[in-house]
Amino acid sequence: MNPQLPPVDPVVTAELVAALTPRLRKRLDAGVAKVAGRPVVREGDVVRIAVDDDTDLELHAPGGVVTRAEAIRCGCLLAPGCLHRAAAASAAPIADPTPSPAADPTPSPAADPAEPPATAPPRPPVAHPAVPSDTDPAQPPASHPAEPSTTNPTQPPASHPADPSATAPTSPAPAPPPDTATPEQRAAAVDLRDAAAAVLEAGTDGAGAVVQAELLRAAHTARLAGLPRAAGRAVSVVTALRAARGADPAYRLSDLAAALRDVLRLAHRLPDAVGQELSALRGSVRQPYAPNGSLRLYGLFSEPVLTATGYAGAVTWTADATGRLHTVSDVAPGDAGRATGAADRGVRLGDTTLTHRELSRAGLVVSGATVSPTGRLGAGAGVRAVRASGAAWHAEPLDRLWTVPVAEQVSRALTTEQDLLFLDVTLTGTVREAAGECLVADCAGLTLRLAAAHDDPALPHRDNLRLLASARGSRLRVVARLTPAPFPRALLLAVSHPTDPDARVDLGLDRLRRADLPARVPPGAASVPDIDEAPVHLLRRRVHQAVSGGRRVLAFPGGRDADGPRLRRHGLGTAAELLDELHAAAADRARDSFGRLLPADSGRFARAWLAAAVYTEELDRALCAAAWGAAPGGCDAP
C-alpha cells in the first residue's frame, strides 16, 4: 500500500479488478508491486504516477478520495481495460465510506475511524414497517374508518347502550413481529462468508489483489444492504492483508486474525438473528450523539492513534465529577508524523484554544454537550467550551478512579467497551516476551506485566518503557489498557512522574529522560516468578498459522498428534476437539474416479477455524478474569 496515493472507494477497486481478463488477473500482484514503487506527483486533486517513460497514470480525487472508476485514467494503449488502473486502485489506501447524515445529527468534525462500527451498542428492536406500533405517541389508536356524523361536532357523541361494542373493552393490538434480516442482508452475509473463506483458504501469501477485490466487493454489497459493521470489518481484513504482504512494520497477525474472525462470525450469525441481537450485528455507520447538558471535565491523559488502516492522530481522555470518562479525538488519514503532532494541535470543541497536550492536564466546562454511547464528545455548532482548572491524579474527582477494586475494573473491561485500568503499582523488574521487553510490577498482590502500547519507532512508548525498567522499586500510579491473557497483562498508556507524584507522563507523547528517574534504585526488588499457564497457545498458534499460511499449512501432519493429548491433560478437552476438527477439515480432500484431487471444502474449513478462533478468544477472557480474580468466564478453563 502506497500512502502517497489518495484513498480509493472499495467499490472502485472491485469494479476495476472484475473487469480484467483472466490473463491480466494473474499479473495483477506484480502490477501492484510495480505501481507502488513508482514516483508520485500531486497537483491539486490530481495524482500522477509515472509507470514508465511513455505511460502516466492519473488519479482524480476531488475531495481527496477517488469515488469513480473513470477517475483513474491511464495513457497506455490497452486503456481503459489495462492492468495499470486496477493495480493503482489496489495499491492505494482504502477510503472510509461516507457516513450517513442521519446517524449522527451533531458529528465531531474529526470522526474517529479507529472506532469501527463493530463497537456500536445494541439498539432496541425496530418495529416492522407494515405494522403500525400501538405505542407510538405520534399515531392515534387504531379504529374503524370514520363515518359521516349527523351530530354537532362540538357536542360529545351520544351513547348507545344497546350496542355491546360501545362498552366492551377493545383487545390489544397484536405485537409487531420481531425484526429479521432482509433477503438482501442474507445474500450479503453469504457473499461475505464466501469471500472471507477464500482469504482463509489462501492465507496472507496467497490472498493477492484478486482475492482482496472480491472481499471489497462483498463489503460494498453488505454496506448497501445495511450491514456497516460487517462491511467495516471486511475492509479491515483487506487493509491488514495489504500490510502483511507489504511488510508493513505496523502489521500484527493477531489483528488480521481478529478481523477475519469477526467477519466470519457476523456472516454466520446474521441470517438467524432477530431483535436486539440483529441490531447489534448490523451496527451503525456512526454512533448517535445525545444531548448531555453541561459538563465539568478534568483531563486524564492523551494517547496517540496510529492504525494499520492509514489513520493517525490523538485522543484525550477526560473524566467528569462522577468519574464517567469522555474523549475528545482528532483522527484523520495520516502517518506517524500526524500522530506525534496531533498532541499540539487545538482541540476541536467549542471556543477553547487548548491543545490535546494541555487538555490532558487542564479542565473544561462544556455547555450544550452532546455525547455518544461510548463517551465521545460531539463538536456540533451548539457546543460551547471554555478552559478550567484541572486536577491531579491523587486529588478528587480523579482519585476515585483508582479506588475501584482491581477485580471490578477488570470485569468491567471484559464486558464493556471501556477497557482502561487505573492501577497503583510497584515496579519489580522486566521480562522478555516475543514482542520485546515489558515491565513487571506488583499490583495489589498480583504480578502484572506492563507492555508498550505501540511499537512504532516514531512514538516514544518503547523508549519510555526501557527507562522505566531502570526504576525498580518505584511506586507509580498508572493508566493501562487491558489485554486478555492467561496472566495479568496490560498496555501501559500513562504514568505518574517517577519523582513527582503530582505530575504525569503520557508515554505515547512525552519522552522521559534519565534525570526524571530516581537517583538510585531502592533495594529489595522482587524477582519475576514463573507463570504456570494453560497451553492455550497450542490452539491459538494453529489459528494464526491458518491465517498466515492458509489451509494447506494445517493439512500437513507436523507435530499435531502431540497437541491434542497435551490440551486434554490440562483439562482443555473442548480445545483438543476443536484442534482435531481444524486439522481434519484442512486435510479433507476427496478424489474423483480418476484419482484427481477435488476442490477442498472451504466452507467446512472456515467453520472449523471460526469455532477454534471464537473459543480461543473466550478462553483467553475466562483465564484473564481468573488471573485477575474477576468474575469467572464460561469456558472449560482449568
matplotlib code that plots the C-alpha trace (Angstrom):
import matplotlib.pyplot as plt

x = [0.0, 1.3, 0.3, 1.1, -1.8, -5.3, -7.8, -9.9, -13.5, -13.7, -16.3, -14.0, -11.2, -13.6, -15.1, -11.7, -10.4, -13.6, -13.2, -9.7, -9.3, -8.1, -4.7, -4.3, -5.6, -2.7, -0.3, -2.1, 0.0, 3.2, 1.5, 0.6, 4.2, 5.4, 2.9, 3.6, 7.2, 6.9, 7.3, 4.1, 3.4, 0.5, -1.1, -4.2, -6.8, -4.8, -2.1, 0.2, 2.2, 4.9, 4.5, 7.3, 8.9, 5.8, 2.9, 1.4, -1.4, -3.8, -6.0, -8.5, -9.6, -11.9, -12.3, -9.3, -11.0, -11.3, -15.0, -15.5, -13.6, -13.5, -11.4, -8.4, -7.0, -4.1, -2.2, -1.3, -2.6, -4.7, -6.7, -9.3, -9.1, -5.4, -3.8, -2.4, -5.8, -6.6, -3.1, -3.2, -6.5, -5.2, -2.0, -3.9, -5.3, -9.0, -11.3, -13.5, -17.1, -19.1, -21.2, -25.0, -26.0, -28.9, -26.6, -25.0, -27.0, -24.1, -21.0, -17.5, -15.5, -12.8, -14.8, -12.6, -12.2, -10.3, -13.6, -15.3, -19.0, -18.4, -18.4, -21.9, -24.1, -27.3, -30.3, -33.9, -35.9, -37.3, -41.0, -41.9, -42.8, -46.0, -47.4, -48.2, -47.0, -49.7, -47.2, -46.2, -47.3, -47.4, -50.1, -53.7, -55.1, -56.3, -60.1, -62.7, -62.8, -64.5, -68.2, -70.2, -71.8, -75.1, -74.4, -73.0, -69.2, -68.9, -71.1, -70.0, -71.3, -74.5, -74.1, -75.9, -76.4, -78.0, -74.8, -72.5, -69.5, -69.8, -69.0, -66.9, -63.1, -61.1, -58.5, -54.9, -53.2, -51.0, -47.3, -45.2, -43.2, -39.5, -37.1, -35.4, -32.7, -33.9, -33.2, -30.6, -28.8, -28.9, -27.4, -24.7, -23.9, -23.4, -21.1, -19.0, -18.7, -17.5, -15.1, -13.6, -13.4, -11.4, -9.0, -8.6, -8.1, -5.3, -3.6, -1.8, 0.8, -2.0, -4.6, -3.4, -5.2, -7.9, -8.9, -8.9, -11.0, -13.6, -13.8, -14.1, -17.0, -18.7, -18.1, -19.7, -22.7, -23.0, -22.9, -25.6, -27.7, -27.4, -24.6, -22.0, -20.4, -19.6, -18.6, -16.1, -14.5, -14.2, -12.3, -10.1, -9.2, -8.1, -6.1, -4.3, -3.7, -2.0, 0.1, 1.2, 2.1, 3.9, 6.0, 4.5, 6.1, 2.7, 1.2, 0.1, -1.0, -3.4, -5.2, -5.8, -7.0, -9.4, -10.8, -11.3, -12.9, -15.3, -16.3, -17.0, -18.8, -21.1, -21.8, -22.6, -25.0, -26.8, -29.2, -30.7, -30.5, -33.6, -34.4, -31.6, -29.1, -29.7, -29.5, -26.1, -24.8, -25.9, -24.1, -24.3, -22.3, -21.7, -22.8, -25.6, -24.9, -27.4, -27.7, -26.0, -26.4, -23.4, -20.3, -17.3, -14.4, -10.9, -8.1, -6.7, -4.1, -3.7, -2.6, -1.5, -3.5, -1.7, -3.5, -2.6, -5.6, -3.8, -5.3, -3.4, -4.0, -4.6, -7.3, -7.6, -9.4, -11.2, -13.5, -16.4, -17.2, -18.9, -15.9, -17.5, -15.0, -15.3, -13.0, -12.0, -10.4, -8.5, -8.0, -7.7, -5.7, -2.0, 1.2, 3.3, 4.1, 0.5, 0.2, 3.1, 2.0, -1.7, -1.0, 0.0, -3.0, -6.0, -9.0, -12.0, -14.6, -16.4, -14.3, -11.5, -7.9, -6.4, -4.2, -4.6, -1.5, -2.8, -6.2, -4.8, -3.6, -6.3, -10.1, -13.1, -16.5, -18.8, -22.3, -24.7, -22.6, -23.5, -22.1, -22.0, -22.8, -19.0, -18.4, -17.1, -17.9, -19.6, -18.5, -21.8, -22.5, -24.3, -21.5, -19.6, -16.4, -14.0, -10.8, -11.0, -8.6, -7.5, -7.0, -4.1, -4.5, -4.3, -7.0, -10.7, -12.5, -9.8, -8.6, -11.8, -10.9, -8.0, -10.1, -12.3, -11.1, -8.9, -11.1, -14.1, -12.2, -11.1, -14.7, -15.9, -13.2, -14.1, -17.8, -18.0, -16.1, -14.3, -11.1, -8.9, -7.5, -6.4, -3.8, -1.3, 1.8, 5.4, 7.9, 9.8, 11.7, 11.4, 10.6, 11.2, 8.2, 8.1, 7.3, 10.1, 10.7, 7.9, 7.8, 6.8, 5.0, 3.3, -0.4, -2.5, -0.5, -0.7, 2.3, 1.4, 3.1, 3.0, 3.8, 4.4, 1.1, 2.7, 6.0, 6.3, 9.8, 8.4, 6.4, 8.2, 6.4, 9.3, 12.0, 10.0, 9.4, 13.1, 13.9, 11.2, 12.7, 15.7, 13.4, 12.8, 11.1, 9.3, 5.7, 3.6, 0.0, -0.7, -3.3, -3.2, -5.4, -6.3, -5.2, -6.9, -4.2, -3.8, -1.9, -2.4, -1.2, -1.9, -0.6, 0.9, -0.5, 0.4, 2.1, 2.7, 6.1, 8.7, 10.0, 6.9, 3.6, 1.6, 2.9, 2.1, 3.7, 1.8, 4.0, 3.0, 3.6, 6.1, 9.7, 11.2, 14.9, 17.4, 17.1, 13.4, 14.3, 15.1, 18.7, 19.2, 17.2, 15.6, 16.8, 14.6, 13.2, 11.4, 12.3, 9.9, 8.1, 7.5, 3.9, 2.2, -0.2, -2.6, -1.3, -3.9, -1.1, -1.3, -4.7, -4.0, -0.9, -2.8, -5.5, -2.8, -1.0, -4.1, -4.4, -0.8, -0.2, -3.7, -5.5, -2.5, -0.3, -2.6, -3.1, 0.5, 0.8, 3.7, 3.6, -0.2, -0.5, 1.0, -1.0, -4.4, -3.3, -1.4, -4.5, -6.6, -4.1, -4.6, -8.4, -9.0, -11.0, -13.0, -9.9, -8.5, -11.6, -11.6, -8.0, -8.6, -11.5, -9.4, -6.7, -9.3, -11.1, -7.8, -6.8, -10.2, -9.5, -11.6, -10.6, -12.6, -12.8, -9.5, -7.7, -7.5, -8.0, -11.3, -11.6, -11.3, -14.4, -13.6, -16.9, -16.1, -12.6, -13.9, -16.5, -13.8, -11.4, -14.2, -15.1, -11.5, -10.9, -14.0, -13.3, -9.7, -11.0, -13.5, -10.9, -8.5, -11.1, -12.0, -8.4, -7.8, -10.7, -9.4, -5.9, -7.1, -9.6, -12.5, -15.8, -15.2, -15.8, -17.8, -15.1, -13.6, -10.6, -8.5]
y = [0.0, 3.4, 6.1, 8.8, 7.8, 9.1, 6.7, 4.7, 3.7, -0.1, -0.5, 1.2, -1.3, -4.2, -2.9, -2.4, -5.9, -7.6, -6.0, -7.6, -10.7, -13.9, -13.4, -9.9, -11.1, -13.5, -10.5, -8.1, -8.7, -7.9, -4.8, -3.7, -4.0, -2.1, 0.8, 1.0, 1.6, 4.3, 8.1, 10.0, 13.7, 15.5, 18.6, 19.7, 17.0, 15.0, 12.4, 11.2, 8.0, 7.6, 3.9, 4.1, 6.7, 6.8, 5.9, 8.0, 7.1, 9.8, 9.5, 12.3, 12.7, 15.6, 16.0, 13.7, 10.4, 8.5, 7.6, 6.6, 4.1, 6.7, 8.9, 6.5, 7.1, 5.5, 6.6, 3.1, 1.6, -1.0, 1.5, 1.5, -2.3, -2.2, -3.7, -0.3, 1.1, -1.9, -2.0, 1.6, 1.1, -2.0, -0.1, 2.9, 3.1, 2.1, 5.0, 5.3, 5.3, 8.5, 8.2, 8.6, 12.1, 10.6, 8.5, 11.5, 14.7, 16.6, 14.8, 15.7, 17.2, 14.6, 11.3, 8.6, 5.9, 3.8, 3.3, 0.8, 0.3, -3.1, -1.3, 0.1, -0.8, -2.8, -0.8, -1.6, -3.8, -2.0, -2.5, -4.0, -1.1, -2.8, -3.0, 0.3, 0.4, 0.9, 2.6, 5.3, 8.6, 10.3, 7.9, 7.8, 4.4, 2.1, 2.5, 1.8, 4.1, 7.4, 7.6, 10.8, 12.2, 14.0, 15.2, 18.5, 18.1, 20.4, 18.0, 14.6, 11.7, 10.0, 6.7, 3.6, 1.2, -1.3, -1.7, -4.1, -3.0, 0.5, -0.6, -3.8, -3.3, -3.4, -6.2, -5.1, -4.8, -7.7, -7.2, -6.4, -9.3, -9.4, -7.7, -10.2, -9.9, -8.9, -11.1, -8.6, -8.8, -12.6, -12.6, -10.1, -12.3, -15.3, -13.2, -12.1, -15.6, -17.0, -14.1, -14.4, -18.2, -17.7, -15.5, -18.1, -20.8, -18.9, -17.2, -13.9, -15.2, -16.3, -13.6, -11.2, -8.3, -10.5, -12.2, -8.8, -7.2, -9.9, -9.2, -5.5, -6.2, -8.2, -5.4, -2.9, -5.2, -5.5, -1.8, -1.2, -3.9, -2.0, -4.0, -1.4, -3.4, -6.4, -4.2, -2.2, -5.4, -6.8, -3.6, -4.1, -7.6, -6.2, -3.4, -5.9, -8.2, -5.4, -4.5, -8.2, -8.5, -5.1, -6.0, -3.0, -2.9, -1.9, -5.2, -7.6, -11.2, -11.1, -8.1, -9.8, -13.0, -10.9, -9.0, -12.3, -13.9, -11.0, -11.1, -14.9, -14.7, -11.8, -13.6, -16.8, -15.2, -12.6, -14.8, -16.3, -13.2, -11.3, -8.2, -6.6, -9.2, -8.4, -4.7, -5.2, -7.3, -4.8, -2.0, 1.7, 3.9, 6.4, 6.3, 8.7, 11.7, 12.6, 16.0, 15.9, 19.4, 20.9, 19.1, 19.8, 17.8, 17.1, 16.0, 12.5, 11.8, 11.8, 8.9, 8.9, 6.9, 5.2, 2.4, 0.0, 1.3, 4.6, 6.9, 8.8, 11.5, 11.8, 11.0, 12.9, 11.2, 13.2, 12.5, 14.3, 14.8, 11.4, 9.5, 8.9, 9.0, 11.2, 11.5, 14.2, 12.9, 14.3, 11.4, 11.6, 9.9, 10.3, 8.7, 8.7, 12.3, 13.3, 11.0, 12.8, 16.3, 15.9, 16.5, 20.1, 20.9, 22.7, 20.7, 20.9, 21.6, 24.9, 28.0, 26.6, 27.1, 24.2, 21.7, 18.0, 18.0, 21.0, 19.4, 16.2, 18.3, 21.0, 21.0, 22.1, 23.5, 22.4, 23.6, 22.1, 19.0, 16.0, 12.6, 9.3, 6.0, 5.4, 8.8, 10.6, 14.3, 15.8, 19.2, 20.5, 24.2, 24.5, 23.2, 25.8, 25.0, 27.1, 26.3, 25.4, 24.2, 20.6, 18.1, 15.9, 12.1, 12.0, 14.7, 14.5, 13.7, 11.8, 9.9, 7.9, 6.1, 4.4, 3.5, 1.0, -2.6, -4.1, -7.1, -4.9, -2.8, -6.0, -7.3, -4.0, -4.0, -7.6, -6.9, -3.3, -1.1, 0.8, -1.2, 1.2, 0.2, 2.6, 0.9, 1.6, -0.5, -1.0, -1.8, -5.0, -5.9, -6.8, -9.9, -10.6, -11.5, -12.3, -8.6, -7.3, -6.5, -5.5, -4.2, -6.4, -4.8, -5.7, -4.7, -5.5, -8.7, -9.7, -10.0, -7.7, -7.4, -3.9, -3.8, -1.0, 0.2, 0.7, -0.4, 2.2, 3.8, 7.3, 7.0, 7.1, 4.1, 1.7, 4.2, 5.3, 1.6, 1.0, 3.9, 2.9, -0.6, 1.0, 2.5, -0.8, -0.3, 2.9, 3.2, 4.6, 5.4, 4.2, 4.1, 0.9, -0.9, -4.5, -7.2, -10.6, -13.1, -16.1, -13.9, -10.2, -8.1, -4.6, -2.0, 1.0, 4.4, 6.9, 7.0, 9.4, 11.0, 8.8, 11.7, 14.0, 12.2, 15.3, 15.3, 12.7, 11.4, 10.4, 7.6, 7.9, 11.6, 12.7, 11.5, 10.6, 11.5, 9.9, 12.9, 12.1, 8.8, 8.3, 8.9, 5.3, 2.0, 1.1, -2.3, -5.3, -5.5, -8.8, -11.4, -12.4, -15.6, -18.3, -18.3, -21.7, -21.0, -23.3, -24.3, -22.2, -21.2, -24.7, -23.8, -20.1, -21.0, -23.2, -20.5, -17.9, -20.4, -20.8, -17.1, -16.7, -19.8, -20.9, -24.2, -26.2, -25.4, -27.3, -30.2, -31.4, -33.9, -32.0, -32.2, -32.0, -35.5, -34.3, -31.1, -32.8, -35.0, -32.1, -30.0, -32.8, -33.3, -29.7, -30.1, -28.4, -31.1, -28.8, -27.1, -30.5, -31.5, -28.1, -28.6, -32.1, -30.9, -28.0, -30.4, -32.8, -30.1, -28.8, -32.3, -33.2, -33.6, -36.2, -37.6, -38.3, -41.7, -41.0, -40.2, -36.5, -34.2, -32.4, -28.8, -28.5, -27.8, -24.3, -23.9, -26.7, -25.4, -21.9, -23.2, -25.2, -22.3, -19.9, -22.3, -22.5, -18.8, -17.9, -20.5, -19.2, -15.6, -16.7, -18.9, -16.0, -13.8, -16.5, -17.1, -13.4, -12.9, -15.8, -14.4, -11.0, -12.5, -11.1, -12.7, -16.2, -17.0, -19.8, -21.9, -25.1, -23.4, -25.5]
z = [0.0, -1.0, 1.5, -1.1, -3.2, -2.5, -0.9, -3.3, -2.6, -2.2, -5.0, -7.5, -6.8, -7.0, -10.3, -11.9, -10.9, -12.0, -15.5, -16.0, -18.2, -16.6, -18.0, -16.6, -13.2, -12.9, -13.4, -11.1, -8.0, -9.9, -11.3, -7.8, -6.7, -9.7, -9.3, -5.5, -6.2, -8.8, -8.1, -7.3, -8.1, -6.7, -8.4, -6.6, -6.8, -9.4, -8.5, -11.3, -11.4, -14.0, -14.9, -17.4, -19.7, -22.0, -19.7, -16.9, -14.5, -13.2, -10.2, -9.9, -6.3, -5.8, -2.0, -1.5, -2.4, -5.7, -5.9, -9.6, -11.8, -14.5, -12.2, -12.7, -16.2, -17.9, -21.0, -22.3, -25.5, -23.6, -21.5, -20.2, -19.9, -18.9, -15.8, -14.6, -13.5, -11.3, -9.9, -8.9, -7.1, -5.4, -4.3, -2.8, 0.7, 1.1, 1.5, 4.5, 3.1, 3.6, 6.8, 6.8, 8.0, 9.9, 12.0, 13.8, 14.0, 15.7, 14.5, 15.5, 12.6, 13.2, 13.3, 14.7, 12.0, 14.6, 16.3, 13.9, 13.6, 15.3, 18.6, 18.2, 21.1, 20.6, 19.7, 20.6, 18.3, 15.2, 14.6, 11.2, 8.9, 7.7, 11.2, 13.0, 16.6, 19.2, 21.5, 19.0, 20.7, 17.3, 16.0, 17.1, 18.3, 15.6, 14.9, 12.3, 9.3, 10.0, 9.1, 8.3, 11.5, 11.8, 15.3, 16.3, 16.3, 19.4, 21.4, 22.8, 20.9, 22.1, 23.7, 22.5, 25.4, 23.2, 21.2, 23.2, 21.2, 22.6, 26.1, 25.5, 26.0, 22.9, 22.6, 22.5, 19.1, 18.2, 18.9, 15.9, 14.6, 15.6, 13.3, 11.0, 8.3, 4.9, 1.8, 0.7, 4.1, 4.0, 0.5, 1.6, 4.5, 2.2, 0.0, 2.9, 4.3, 0.9, 0.3, 3.9, 3.5, 0.3, 2.2, 4.9, 2.2, 0.6, 3.7, 3.5, 1.0, -1.5, -0.8, -3.5, -5.2, -6.8, -3.6, -1.8, -4.5, -4.1, -0.3, -1.1, -3.4, -0.7, 1.8, -0.6, -1.1, 2.7, 3.2, 0.6, 2.4, 5.7, 7.3, 8.1, 10.9, 8.8, 5.9, 8.1, 9.4, 5.9, 4.8, 7.9, 6.7, 3.3, 4.9, 7.2, 4.2, 2.3, 5.3, 5.7, 2.0, 2.0, 5.1, 7.0, 10.5, 11.9, 10.8, 13.5, 12.7, 15.7, 14.3, 11.0, 12.7, 14.9, 11.9, 9.9, 12.9, 13.2, 9.5, 9.6, 12.9, 11.7, 8.4, 10.4, 12.9, 10.8, 8.8, 12.0, 14.3, 15.4, 17.5, 19.5, 18.5, 14.8, 15.5, 17.2, 14.4, 11.8, 13.6, 12.6, 10.3, 13.1, 16.7, 17.6, 19.9, 22.6, 24.4, 27.8, 29.1, 30.9, 31.8, 34.1, 32.8, 34.2, 31.9, 32.5, 29.7, 25.9, 23.7, 20.0, 17.5, 14.6, 12.9, 10.2, 8.2, 7.5, 10.2, 12.8, 15.4, 19.2, 21.7, 25.0, 27.9, 30.5, 33.4, 34.9, 38.6, 38.8, 37.3, 33.9, 31.1, 28.0, 25.0, 22.5, 19.4, 16.3, 14.0, 10.2, 7.4, 8.1, 9.3, 12.4, 11.9, 12.3, 15.4, 17.1, 16.0, 16.9, 20.6, 19.9, 17.7, 19.1, 20.5, 18.2, 20.8, 21.2, 21.5, 23.5, 22.4, 24.4, 22.7, 23.4, 25.5, 27.5, 28.0, 29.4, 32.4, 32.5, 32.6, 30.5, 31.2, 28.4, 27.8, 25.2, 25.3, 23.0, 23.9, 22.1, 23.9, 24.2, 25.9, 22.8, 22.9, 19.8, 18.3, 16.9, 16.4, 19.7, 21.8, 23.9, 25.9, 28.0, 29.8, 33.5, 36.2, 36.1, 38.9, 40.0, 39.8, 43.6, 44.0, 43.7, 41.5, 39.6, 42.6, 42.8, 39.5, 41.4, 44.4, 42.4, 43.2, 40.5, 40.0, 39.4, 36.9, 35.0, 35.0, 33.5, 30.9, 29.8, 29.5, 28.2, 25.7, 28.5, 28.7, 30.7, 34.1, 36.8, 38.9, 41.7, 41.1, 42.3, 39.6, 40.3, 37.1, 33.5, 31.4, 27.8, 25.5, 21.8, 21.1, 23.3, 26.9, 29.2, 32.8, 35.7, 38.6, 41.8, 41.7, 44.8, 45.3, 41.6, 39.3, 36.4, 33.0, 31.5, 27.8, 25.3, 23.8, 20.3, 18.8, 16.1, 16.5, 15.8, 19.1, 22.4, 24.0, 23.8, 24.8, 27.9, 28.9, 28.7, 31.0, 33.5, 33.6, 35.4, 38.1, 40.0, 43.4, 42.3, 43.2, 40.4, 39.6, 36.0, 33.3, 31.2, 28.7, 29.5, 27.1, 27.7, 28.5, 30.9, 33.3, 34.3, 31.4, 30.2, 27.8, 29.6, 28.5, 31.1, 34.5, 37.4, 37.2, 38.9, 41.1, 41.2, 42.1, 41.2, 37.6, 34.9, 31.7, 28.6, 27.4, 23.8, 23.5, 26.3, 26.4, 29.8, 30.4, 32.7, 35.0, 35.6, 37.3, 41.0, 41.9, 43.0, 42.8, 46.1, 47.4, 47.7, 44.1, 43.8, 41.2, 38.4, 39.3, 36.7, 35.3, 35.1, 32.3, 30.5, 27.0, 25.1, 22.7, 21.1, 19.7, 19.1, 17.2, 14.7, 14.4, 13.5, 11.2, 9.1, 8.7, 7.7, 5.5, 4.5, 4.8, 3.3, 6.3, 8.6, 6.2, 6.9, 9.8, 11.5, 15.4, 15.7, 17.2, 20.5, 20.8, 21.5, 24.3, 26.0, 25.9, 27.4, 30.2, 31.2, 31.2, 27.9, 26.2, 24.1, 22.8, 21.8, 19.9, 18.1, 17.1, 15.8, 13.7, 12.4, 11.2, 9.8, 7.8, 6.5, 5.3, 3.9, 0.1, -1.8, -5.2, -8.3, -10.0, -11.8, -8.6, -9.1, -6.1, -5.9, -4.7, -1.0, 1.1, 2.1, 4.0, 6.4, 7.0, 7.6, 10.1, 11.9, 12.0, 13.3, 16.1, 17.2, 16.9, 18.9, 21.6, 21.9, 22.4, 25.0, 26.8, 26.9, 28.5, 31.1, 32.0, 32.2, 34.6, 36.7, 36.8, 38.0, 40.4, 38.5, 37.5, 36.0, 32.4, 30.8, 29.2, 30.4, 31.9, 34.3]

ax = plt.figure().add_subplot(projection="3d")
ax.plot(x, y, z, "-o")
ax.set_aspect("equal")
plt.show()
